[in-house]
Amino acid sequence: MPVKSLDRRARMTRQILKESLIELMKDKPIHEISIKKICETADINRSTFYHHYESQFELFEDILNDIGKDIFEMVKAHCTSPNWMQPILEDALTYIEDRRETFLVILSENSGFSVGEKLTQYVERFVNTTSEDSSEIAKYCAQFATAGMTSVVWQWLKEEKRMPAKELAKIITNLLGPSLGRFTLFPQ
């Protein structure tokens, strides 16, 4: 139920619902989590939940959309730079690390969503192919990049003693440079 402008109380309620769902998804797949359990965890009434969302899946989709908006802003901030990949990755990895628990859940099998597929579609939106490159090549490069990044980020987040985000960004840039580095970005 998209709402154009939410008041402060509605935003807070949605945030509490999002945090409650993420907390529950640490132990259970999303399809096993009831609206009743989300409401108990959030300490809100079911009617309040249904005022904001139709299902736990719509709530989870809203979490992913929030993350997408934040990452879009990072892409916009660096997309005109000729060496765009590393600054975007540094910002994104810092953002991910700051929200480690949320991303551990999102990237886990408990999400029940094809996060890799969503990430691939997201990367494809920003890859600008040149006349020599077809959109088919961009699609495969996006798939390769997101599958690799998702796996590397998942492993990195699980480690208690992680290398700094900046260092991991350099590694990913070196690995993905040949597949994505030749493309330019354009925010859509």
C-alpha positions in Angstrom: 0.0 0.0 0.0 2.2 2.8 -1.2 1.5 6.1 0.5 3.0 9.2 -0.9 3.6 11.1 2.3 3.6 9.4 5.7 3.4 11.3 8.9 6.0 10.7 11.6 3.9 8.2 13.5 3.2 6.1 10.4 6.9 6.1 9.5 7.8 5.0 13.0 5.2 2.2 12.9 6.5 1.0 9.6 10.1 1.1 11.0 9.0 -1.0 14.0 7.3 -3.5 11.7 10.4 -3.8 9.5 12.7 -4.3 12.5 10.3 -6.9 13.9 10.2 -8.9 10.7 14.0 -8.8 10.4 14.3 -10.0 14.0 11.9 -12.9 13.3 13.6 -13.8 10.1 16.8 -14.5 11.9 15.2 -17.8 13.1 12.5 -18.6 10.5 11.8 -18.3 6.8 9.5 -15.5 5.9 6.7 -17.9 4.7 6.6 -19.4 8.2 6.2 -16.0 10.0 2.6 -15.0 10.7 1.2 -11.5 10.8 0.1 -12.3 14.3 3.7 -13.0 15.3 5.0 -9.8 13.6 2.4 -7.8 15.5 3.2 -9.4 18.8 6.9 -8.7 18.3 6.2 -5.1 17.2 3.6 -4.7 20.0 1.0 -3.4 17.7 -2.5 -4.4 16.7 -3.2 -6.5 13.6 -5.5 -3.7 12.2 -2.5 -1.4 12.4 -0.4 -3.8 10.4 -3.1 -4.1 7.8 -3.4 -0.3 7.6 0.2 -0.3 6.3 0.8 -3.7 4.6 -1.2 -6.5 3.2 1.2 -9.3 4.0 4.6 -10.1 5.5 5.9 -10.3 1.9 4.8 -6.8 1.1 6.5 -5.6 4.3 9.7 -7.4 3.3 9.5 -5.8 -0.2 9.2 -2.4 1.5 12.5 -3.2 3.3 14.2 -4.0 0.0 12.7 -0.9 -1.6 14.2 1.3 1.1 17.6 -0.3 0.6 17.3 0.2 -3.1 16.5 3.9 -2.7 19.5 4.4 -0.5 21.8 2.6 -2.9 20.4 4.5 -5.8 21.5 7.7 -4.1 25.0 6.3 -3.8 25.0 5.4 -7.5 23.8 8.9 -8.4 26.6 10.5 -6.3 29.3 8.7 -8.2 27.8 7.8 -11.6 29.5 10.6 -13.6 32.9 9.7 -12.3 35.0 7.7 -14.9 36.2 5.4 -12.1 32.7 4.9 -10.6 32.9 1.3 -9.4 35.2 1.6 -6.3 33.6 4.7 -4.7 30.1 3.1 -5.1 31.3 -0.2 -3.7 33.0 1.6 -0.7 29.8 3.5 0.1 27.6 0.4 -0.4 29.8 -1.9 1.7 29.9 0.7 4.5 26.1 1.0 4.3 25.8 -2.8 4.3 28.2 -3.3 7.2 26.3 -0.6 9.2 23.2 -2.7 8.7 24.9 -6.1 9.1 22.1 -7.9 10.9 19.5 -6.8 8.3 21.7 -7.9 5.4 22.6 -11.3 7.0 18.8 -11.9 7.0 18.2 -10.5 3.5 21.0 -12.7 2.0 20.0 -15.8 3.9 17.7 -18.5 2.7 15.1 -17.2 5.2 14.2 -14.3 2.9 12.5 -16.6 0.4 13.1 -14.0 -2.3 15.6 -14.3 -5.1 17.7 -11.4 -3.9 20.3 -12.2 -6.5 17.7 -11.8 -9.2 16.6 -8.5 -7.8 20.1 -7.3 -7.6 20.8 -8.3 -11.2 17.7 -6.4 -12.4 18.9 -3.4 -10.3 22.4 -3.4 -11.8 21.0 -3.8 -15.3 19.0 -0.6 -14.8 22.2 1.4 -14.4 24.5 -0.2 -16.9 24.7 1.9 -20.1 25.9 -0.2 -23.0 27.9 1.4 -25.9 27.1 0.8 -29.5 29.5 -2.1 -29.7 27.9 -3.8 -26.7 24.4 -5.3 -26.8 22.0 -5.2 -23.9 22.4 -9.0 -23.8 26.1 -8.6 -22.8 25.0 -6.1 -20.2 22.5 -8.6 -18.8 25.2 -11.3 -18.5 27.7 -8.9 -17.0 25.2 -7.8 -14.5 24.3 -11.4 -13.6 28.0 -12.3 -13.2 28.7 -9.2 -11.1 25.8 -9.5 -8.8 26.2 -13.3 -8.2 29.9 -12.7 -7.4 29.3 -9.7 -5.2 26.4 -11.3 -3.3 28.5 -14.3 -2.5 31.5 -12.3 -1.5 29.5 -9.9 0.7 27.6 -12.8 2.3 30.9 -14.4 3.3 32.4 -11.0 4.4 29.3 -10.3 6.6 29.5 -13.7 8.3 33.0 -13.1 9.5 33.4 -11.5 12.9 36.8 -10.0 12.1 36.1 -8.5 8.6 38.5 -6.6 6.5 37.6 -2.9 6.1 34.9 -2.1 3.5 37.4 0.0 1.6 39.7 -3.0 1.2 36.9 -5.3 0.1 35.8 -2.6 -2.4 39.3 -2.7 -4.0 39.2 -6.5 -4.3 35.7 -6.5 -5.9 36.7 -3.7 -8.2 39.7 -5.7 -9.4 37.6 -8.8 -9.8 34.7 -7.1 -11.6 36.6 -4.4 -13.5 36.9 -6.5 -16.7 33.2 -7.3 -16.8 31.6 -4.0 -15.6 34.3 -1.5 -15.8 33.9 -0.8 -19.6 30.3 0.3 -19.1 29.2 3.7 -17.9 26.4 4.3 -15.5 23.3 6.3 -15.9 20.8 6.7 -13.1 17.2 6.0 -14.0 
